Amino acid sequence: MPSIIEISDLTDPRLDLFARLTEAQLRNRLEPEKGIFIAESPKVIQLALDAGHAPVAFLMEQACAGQAQSLLARCGDIPVYTADRDVLAALTGYPLTRGILCAIRRPQLPAMEDICQGARRVAVLEGIVDTTNVGAIFRSAAALHMDAVLLSPTCCDPLNRRAVRVSMGTVFQIPWARLGDRAEDWPAGGLERLHALGFQTVAMALSDNALPIDAPRLMAAEKLAIVLGTEGDGLAAATIARCDYTACIPMSHGVDSLNVAAASAVAFWQLRARPAGFP
């Protein structure tokens, strides 16, 4: 069972994971096998454990320790740091979400070719840097029939604390991978890899020649990659030019576009894989 440790010194270096390391330091790019991410709330932590991720330590309100026994029982002999709610808020700078944080080891990311085996619909995110949007897109992708999420090299980290929280743990339920590690790996290299796997690609973008999102040829595609662009500027012109199709969501009342997270939900549902023989 985990060891319960009551916090007596807020400067204790063992608490740095939860309070003083930046997201970049948690990722520990120089030694990725030692990287850490932070999950918040029992439900999200449960999903991370269900997905096989390895916990390192907990930080929780004393009042939550009793309620978390079934969760802690799954985690072996790891430290559980506890204190009153006000003490933890002083340490982290904010009240804990449902009273519990868990530091978890970062997984080794799979190759996109591996997670796309058998996939019919994948979401592709280009340069999306807002962690709230990334978390919301993952939640929509998991709920609305996407088989995987693929990220360009410049997308923000889906295991960022806020992204994990907003996703409600769906970052642990839907497979994801990066389309390269360097900016120059996208769009040409990434889109070539998708085409080599048999995917048609559709750029979600405002364009005079864009198809409506309910175009039959899009809905009937056997394998489709739905490509979504960064906040504000949208997809790069080079990306749009290399995609097989461009599509947009028809709007009313003079509105020209939706937030990328909202647009993703509409696109995923409308373009989900149809049964064989769909007209």
N, C-alpha and C positions, 0 to 999 in steps of 0.2 A: 504493500500500500504506500501511497505518497507520504512524504514527511511534511507535517504541518509546522510552519515556521511563522511565528508572530513578528511582524515588523516592529523594530524598536529604533532603527536608524534609517532615515529617508535617504541618506547618502551611501548606503550599502551598495557596493559595486555590483552585487548580484542582481540588483533591481534595474540595472542599466537597460536590459532588454526591453523592459516595459515603459521606461520613462525618459531615457537620455540618449538612446541611439537613434539616429535618423533612419529613414527607410533605406537609404543607400548603404548605411553601415549594417543594417540588418541583413540586407541581401549579400553583403560581403563578396563583391564581385571577384576579388582576387582568389578566394577559396570558396566557390559556390557550394561545394559539398558541406560546408559548415554554415551555410546561410539559414536564416530564421525568418519566419513571418508570424504575425500576431493575429489570432482569431478572437472574436468577442462574442459572448453570449453562449449559454449551454447548447442551444440548437445548432448554431454554426460550428461549435467545437465538436459536437457529436457527429456532424456530417464529415468533418475533417478526419476524425478517427475512423469512421465507417469506410472512408476512402483509403485507409491504410497509412495515413500520415503519422509521423512519430512525434509525440509531445515532449517538450523539454522541461517546462516549468509552468505553474499557474500563479496568477495573482488574483485574489478574490476577497470580497468583503467577508468578514467573520460570519455575518448572518447567513451567508450563502454556503458555507462549508458543509453544513449538515445536509442541505438539499442536494448537494453535488456528489454525494457518496457513490452513486451508481456510475457517474462519469469518472470519478477519481479511481474507482476500482479497476477501470480498464487501462490505467496509465502506468502501472508499475511504481517503482521507487523513485519518484521525481519530487522536487521541492514544490510545496504549495505555500506561497507567501500570503499572509492575511493581515488585515487591520480593519479598523472602523471605516465607514464610508467616507467621512470627512478627511481622514488621513490619506486614503488612497486618492481622493480627488486632489489633495495638495501635492501628491507625488506625481500623478499623471497629467494634471492640469484640467481634468474633466471628470464628471461622474462616470463610473464604469457602466457599460451597457449590460444590463441585467446582472451586474455585480461580479463578472468573471472575465478575465483575459487568460489566454493560453499561448505560450510561445511554442512554435512547432517547427520542426526541421523542414527546409525547402525540399521538394521532390526533384528528382532529375527529370527534366522535360523530355517527352517522347519526340520522335521525328514526326513531322506532319504527315508523311507518307504512311506511317504506321496507324495513326488515328483516323486517317481517311479511308482505310480499307473497309469497304462495305458501306461507306457513307453516301447518302444521296443529296443531302443539303448541308452546306457549311456556311458559317458567317465569317467574313474576312474584314478585319478592322484596320484601317490605314491611319496611323498617326493620331489616334484618339488619346488625348492626354489627361482628360478630366476623369479622376478616379470614380466619381459618382456615376458618370455616364458609362464607364466600362463595367462597373458592377451591375447597373441596371440592364445593360445589353446582355450580360451573361445570364441574368435571371430570365429575361425574355427568351434567349436562345434555348435555355434548358426547358422552359415551359412550353415553347411554341414550335417544337419538333425539329430543331436544328440538331445535327449529329456531332458537330464539333465547332469550335471557335479557333480561328487562326489570326495571328496578330503580326502586323508589319514590325520591323525592328524598332520603329520610333514610338510605338504604342506604349502607354504606361503599364506598369506592372499589375496584373490581375490579383496578385497576392498582397498588394498594398492594403493596409489595415482598413481604410475606408471602402475600397473596392470590394473586399471580402464581406464587409458588413452590409453594404448596399445590395450585394448579390444574394444575401440571405444564405450563403454557403453553397450556392449553385456552382461556384468556381471549382468545387470538389465533386460535382455531379456530372458535368459535361466535359469531355476531353478537350484540351487546348494545347496549342503549340505555337511557336514563332516561325515566321517565314524568313528565316535568316537572322544573323546577329549584327550585320552591318547595314547602314543606310543604303548602300549600293546594291544590296540583295533584293530590293524592292523598288519599282514594281516588276521590272522585266523578269528577273529570276523567279520570284514568287509566283507570278501568273503563269510562267512556263511550267512550273512544277504542277500547278493545278490542272492546266491543260493536258499535261502528260498523264495525269490520273483520270482523264476523261471528263473533267468538269467543264461545263460551259460557265462563263462568268458574266454577271450582270452588275454594272456600276449603278448605284443609286445616286442620281445626280440630276440637277435641273438642266435641261437641254431642249432645244427646239425639236430635235428628232428623237426624244426619249419615248419609249413605249409606256403606255399606262401599266401599272403594276399588275393588273389583272389580264394582261395579254395572254391568250391561250398558249402561245409557244413557250412562254416563261413557265407557266404553271405545269405544262406537260413535260418539261425537260427532265430527262432521266437523272442527271447529276448537275446540280447548280450550286455555284458559289456566289453568295450575295455580298457585294463589296460596299462597305460603308466608310465615309470619309470623316476627317477631323472636324471638330466644332468650328463653326464660322466659315472657313474657306471651302469645306467639303473635299471631295476627291481631287487629286492632282490631275491636270489635263493629260499627262502621260499615262496615268492609270486608266482613265476613261477611254483613251484611244486604244489601249491594248485589250480592253474587255470585249466580249462578244456582243453584248447588248448594253444599252443605257435605259434605265427605267426610272419613273418618278411616281409619286402618289398624287393622284388628282386632288386639287385643293378647291375650296370655295371661300367666299367672303374676302377675296383679295389676299389671302394668306399665301405666301410663296413657299414656305417649307416648315418642317417640324424639327424640334430638337432631335439630335441623332439617336438618342435612346428611345424616344417615342416612335420615330420613323422605323427603327429596327423592329419594334414589336409588330407594327403594321406589315412590314415586309416579310417577316418570318412567318406570320400566320397566312398571309395571302399566297406566299410562294412555297409553302410546305409541300413535301412530297405527296403526290396523289396516288391512289391505287392504280394498278395496271389497267389500261383500257380507258382511263379518264379522257373525255373528249377534248 
